[in-house]
Structure formats: C-alpha cells, structure tokens
Amino acid sequence: MVGDGVNDAAAMATSDLGFAMGSGTDAAIAASDITLVRGDLSAVVVAIGLSRATLRIIKQNLGWAFGYNIAMVPLAAAGVVNPMLAGAAMAASSVCVVFNSLRLNRVRL
C-alpha cells in the first residue's frame, strides 16, 4: 500500500508492506513500514529493487563468512593450519564482507 494521508494510515498499518510519501501526514508516516523521501511513485520501485539487492548481498556475505570459519577454525584446531593463518582468514572474510556490501553503491535501479 502506498499513501500519504490520514485516510491511508489504516490501510498501510494492515498491509504487508506500507509506503508513505515523505510529504504526507505524520499519521501515514507513522503507520508505514517505509517512508519515501521523494514524492513520486517511481521511488517505490527503486526501494523494492534496493531491498532485494540488499537481501541478496546479505545472503552472500553470510555464505562467505560461514565458509571461511567452517573451513579454517577446525583446521586450526586440528593443527593442520597455523592459527595465525586462520586468524588472517577471518580478518580477510571481514574485509570481503565489507567490499561485497559496498557493491550496493553501484546498484542502478
């Protein structure tokens, strides 16, 4: 539901996802899930696209971080890999997560 007035607030509160225009009333902004700064409806499409891209990046980050930790921690505990190398891999996973998240700046919707 997208709205900007008092009469839209009830519908936004009960909808699965409510968008309020930033230029709307305080009641609509309070009842919505997302408040759009711009006053045009094309911002709804951009917001949905950005949220999907963000969820995709979060899943990638979790996969890579768990992959590093699942591989290196048992190897370091077993003595196969130097613990310093495992610690460096954990630091590298954090750097990879940050750089992967920065890709959201380049998302064109």
C-alpha positions as CSV (number, residue, x, y, z in Angstrom):
1,M,0.0,0.0,0.0
2,V,1.3,3.5,-0.9
3,G,-0.3,6.5,0.6
4,D,0.2,10.0,2.0
5,G,-2.8,11.0,4.0
6,V,-4.7,10.2,7.2
7,N,-7.2,8.1,5.4
8,D,-4.4,5.9,4.1
9,A,-2.9,5.2,7.5
10,A,-5.2,2.4,8.5
11,A,-4.7,0.6,5.2
12,M,-0.9,0.9,5.5
13,A,-0.9,-0.4,9.0
14,T,-2.8,-3.5,8.0
15,S,-1.0,-4.1,4.7
16,D,2.0,-6.4,4.3
17,L,4.2,-3.5,3.2
18,G,3.3,0.1,3.6
19,F,5.0,3.1,1.8
20,A,4.4,6.6,2.9
21,M,5.3,9.7,0.9
22,G,7.7,11.9,2.9
23,S,5.4,14.9,2.1
24,G,2.4,13.1,3.6
25,T,0.9,13.4,7.1
26,D,2.5,12.3,10.3
27,A,-0.1,9.6,10.7
28,A,0.7,8.0,7.4
29,I,4.4,8.2,8.1
30,A,4.0,6.5,11.5
31,A,1.8,3.7,10.1
32,S,4.1,2.9,7.2
33,D,6.9,0.4,7.0
34,I,9.0,2.6,4.7
35,T,8.9,6.4,4.3
36,L,9.9,7.7,0.9
37,V,11.7,11.0,0.8
38,R,10.7,11.8,-2.8
39,G,7.2,12.5,-3.6
40,D,6.9,10.4,-6.8
41,L,5.8,6.8,-7.1
42,S,8.9,5.7,-9.0
43,A,10.7,5.7,-5.7
44,V,8.6,2.6,-4.7
45,V,10.2,0.6,-7.5
46,V,13.6,1.8,-6.5
47,A,13.1,0.9,-2.8
48,I,11.9,-2.6,-3.7
49,G,14.8,-3.2,-6.0
50,L,17.3,-1.9,-3.5
51,S,15.8,-4.1,-0.7
52,R,16.1,-7.2,-3.0
53,A,19.7,-6.4,-3.8
54,T,20.4,-5.9,-0.1
55,L,18.9,-9.2,0.8
56,R,21.0,-10.9,-1.9
57,I,24.2,-9.3,-0.6
58,I,23.4,-10.3,3.0
59,K,23.0,-13.9,1.9
60,Q,26.3,-13.8,0.0
61,N,28.1,-12.3,3.0
62,L,26.7,-14.9,5.4
63,G,27.8,-17.7,3.0
64,W,31.3,-16.4,2.6
65,A,31.8,-15.7,6.3
66,F,30.5,-19.1,7.3
67,G,32.6,-20.8,4.6
68,Y,35.8,-19.2,5.9
69,N,35.0,-20.1,9.5
70,I,33.8,-23.6,8.8
71,A,36.9,-24.3,6.8
72,M,39.7,-22.6,8.8
73,V,38.7,-23.0,12.5
74,P,38.6,-26.8,12.5
75,L,41.8,-27.0,10.5
76,A,43.5,-24.6,13.0
77,A,42.1,-26.6,16.0
78,A,43.4,-29.8,14.5
79,G,46.9,-28.3,14.0
80,V,46.8,-28.7,10.2
81,V,46.9,-24.9,9.7
82,N,48.8,-22.3,11.7
83,P,46.3,-20.4,13.9
84,M,47.8,-17.2,12.6
85,L,46.7,-18.2,9.1
86,A,43.2,-19.0,10.4
87,G,43.1,-15.6,12.1
88,A,44.2,-13.9,8.9
89,A,41.5,-15.8,7.0
90,M,38.9,-14.5,9.5
91,A,40.1,-10.9,9.0
92,A,40.1,-11.5,5.2
93,S,36.5,-12.7,5.5
94,S,35.5,-9.4,7.2
95,V,37.2,-7.4,4.5
96,C,35.4,-9.4,1.8
97,V,32.1,-8.8,3.6
98,V,32.7,-5.0,3.6
99,F,33.8,-4.9,0.0
100,N,30.9,-7.1,-1.1
101,S,28.5,-4.8,0.8
102,L,30.0,-1.7,-0.9
103,R,28.7,-3.1,-4.2
104,L,25.3,-1.8,-3.2
105,N,26.5,1.7,-4.0
106,R,26.7,0.6,-7.7
107,V,23.2,-0.8,-7.9
108,R,21.3,1.0,-10.7
109,L,17.6,0.6,-10.5
